[in-house]
Amino acid sequence: MAQDVRPVHLADRRRDVMMPYAPALLVRRGSLLFLSGVTAAPVYHSHPHREEEFDLPRTMREQAVLAMENLKKTLEAAGCAMKDVVSATRYLTDVGEQDDLNRVWANYLGGHLPTTTTVEVSRLATHANCKIEISAIAVADSAPPRKARKRRSGRRR
């Protein structure tokens, strides 16, 4: 069964502005995929953290590209694509760099507009070198229903 996701707009929607997100998305059919936060760091890294694994670029643009690549790979591992993202929360250590993020975001999402929330934080838990973390929810096609098991009739011998 295919997914069915539709944007929801307000009656007084302004059409003279371009927004990089949808106000809401209605999921009518599909399976939800919840993604843990991804950063510019490798998805799989040591715990406790090892400094050499966090030699990251210093600019938001470069870190945003790495984070979006990690998001894309994680989606693909579940059989999804960027177009399947319905909601994302983006944590930035400097909200002044949001325009740099939005340019990278637009390159990866094209015309697709999931709902988003962007939050400025003093530091990300992953590592002090990380400037961005993105968590997301996607909608995958529903798996075909499992065939019901035939029940054994009655008695044990």
Wavefront OBJ file of the C-alpha trace (Angstrom):
o trace
v 0.000 0.000 0.000
v 1.469 3.355 -0.990
v 1.843 6.271 1.336
v -0.575 9.197 1.249
v 0.796 12.480 2.610
v -0.844 15.831 1.884
v 0.143 19.402 2.785
v -2.320 21.360 4.900
v -2.625 25.124 4.415
v -4.571 27.756 6.295
v -7.542 29.461 4.671
v -5.750 32.834 4.855
v -2.554 31.473 3.305
v -0.281 34.151 1.892
v 0.878 33.355 -1.619
v 3.224 36.348 -1.910
v 5.897 34.765 0.321
v 8.027 31.662 -0.094
v 8.258 29.479 2.995
v 10.860 26.674 3.279
v 8.371 24.412 5.081
v 4.737 23.310 5.101
v 2.578 24.443 8.041
v 1.326 20.856 8.441
v 1.290 17.518 6.652
v -1.555 15.038 6.959
v -0.422 11.408 6.851
v -3.344 9.296 5.703
v -1.471 6.107 4.888
v 2.043 4.760 5.363
v 4.500 3.588 7.994
v 6.294 6.139 10.149
v 10.085 6.153 10.368
v 11.652 8.044 13.274
v 15.261 9.121 12.744
v 17.651 9.893 15.565
v 19.490 13.184 15.299
v 22.263 13.276 12.711
v 25.179 15.690 12.688
v 28.197 16.243 10.454
v 29.990 13.531 12.455
v 29.878 9.908 11.311
v 26.584 8.241 12.238
v 28.519 5.427 13.879
v 31.146 6.833 16.209
v 32.775 5.708 19.423
v 31.136 6.003 22.819
v 32.738 7.395 24.843
v 33.651 9.859 22.119
v 37.124 9.980 20.623
v 38.389 13.415 19.564
v 39.799 12.221 16.230
v 36.286 11.282 15.081
v 35.143 14.897 15.398
v 37.593 16.735 13.166
v 34.745 18.550 11.410
v 34.616 21.455 8.955
v 34.159 24.849 10.610
v 31.427 26.322 8.373
v 27.686 25.728 8.647
v 27.452 25.067 4.909
v 30.025 22.255 5.027
v 28.557 20.736 8.185
v 25.026 21.001 6.779
v 26.104 19.062 3.664
v 27.607 16.297 5.835
v 24.528 16.187 8.090
v 22.199 16.018 5.073
v 24.295 13.213 3.589
v 23.963 11.322 6.890
v 20.209 11.974 6.877
v 19.947 10.775 3.260
v 21.933 7.570 3.957
v 19.816 6.806 7.020
v 16.606 7.278 5.042
v 17.912 5.077 2.227
v 18.777 2.317 4.721
v 15.055 2.194 5.551
v 13.954 2.300 1.902
v 13.036 5.987 2.005
v 14.239 9.173 0.337
v 14.349 12.868 1.217
v 10.893 13.295 -0.345
v 9.507 11.015 2.386
v 10.500 13.349 5.258
v 7.368 14.862 6.797
v 8.882 16.610 9.810
v 12.320 17.730 10.952
v 13.730 19.476 13.988
v 16.963 21.327 13.291
v 19.185 22.303 16.196
v 21.760 25.026 15.485
v 24.442 26.453 17.736
v 24.130 29.821 15.949
v 20.748 30.770 14.512
v 22.533 33.486 12.526
v 23.750 30.666 10.260
v 20.218 29.475 9.463
v 20.279 30.964 5.944
v 23.365 28.863 5.119
v 21.527 25.786 6.385
v 18.384 26.685 4.433
v 20.334 26.900 1.157
v 21.782 23.399 1.693
v 18.378 22.142 2.903
v 16.723 23.429 -0.299
v 19.372 21.762 -2.487
v 18.676 18.390 -0.902
v 14.892 18.675 -0.711
v 14.206 20.421 -4.003
v 10.591 21.551 -3.913
v 9.616 19.147 -1.116
v 8.614 21.019 2.047
v 8.357 19.006 5.270
v 7.296 20.686 8.478
v 10.299 22.062 10.357
v 11.203 23.539 13.682
v 14.562 25.249 14.088
v 15.993 25.720 17.572
v 19.127 27.525 18.706
v 21.054 25.667 21.398
v 24.195 26.596 23.299
v 25.905 23.292 22.464
v 25.069 19.942 20.910
v 25.580 16.852 23.060
v 27.384 14.959 20.288
v 30.478 17.182 20.351
v 31.439 20.835 20.799
v 32.601 20.974 17.136
v 29.108 20.133 15.849
v 27.118 23.143 14.632
v 23.934 21.340 13.536
v 21.846 18.309 14.427
v 18.738 17.195 12.544
v 16.131 14.723 13.746
v 13.360 13.714 11.373
v 10.212 11.710 10.810
v 9.541 10.147 7.406
v 6.662 8.183 5.929
v 7.478 4.950 4.140
v 5.170 2.914 1.985
v 3.196 0.538 4.129
v 4.441 -2.997 4.032
v 2.034 -5.479 2.511
v -0.115 -7.057 5.191
v 1.219 -10.279 6.631
v -0.637 -13.396 5.686
v -2.599 -14.744 8.579
v -1.249 -17.979 9.982
v -3.491 -20.950 9.645
v -4.589 -22.159 13.001
v -4.080 -25.748 13.843
v -7.290 -27.494 14.345
v -8.037 -28.661 17.728
v -6.249 -31.400 19.491
v -2.735 -32.248 20.438
v -1.715 -35.821 20.120
l 1 2 3 4 5 6 7 8 9 10 11 12 13 14 15 16 17 18 19 20 21 22 23 24 25 26 27 28 29 30 31 32 33 34 35 36 37 38 39 40 41 42 43 44 45 46 47 48 49 50 51 52 53 54 55 56 57 58 59 60 61 62 63 64 65 66 67 68 69 70 71 72 73 74 75 76 77 78 79 80 81 82 83 84 85 86 87 88 89 90 91 92 93 94 95 96 97 98 99 100 101 102 103 104 105 106 107 108 109 110 111 112 113 114 115 116 117 118 119 120 121 122 123 124 125 126 127 128 129 130 131 132 133 134 135 136 137 138 139 140 141 142 143 144 145 146 147 148 149 150 151 152 153 154 155 156 157
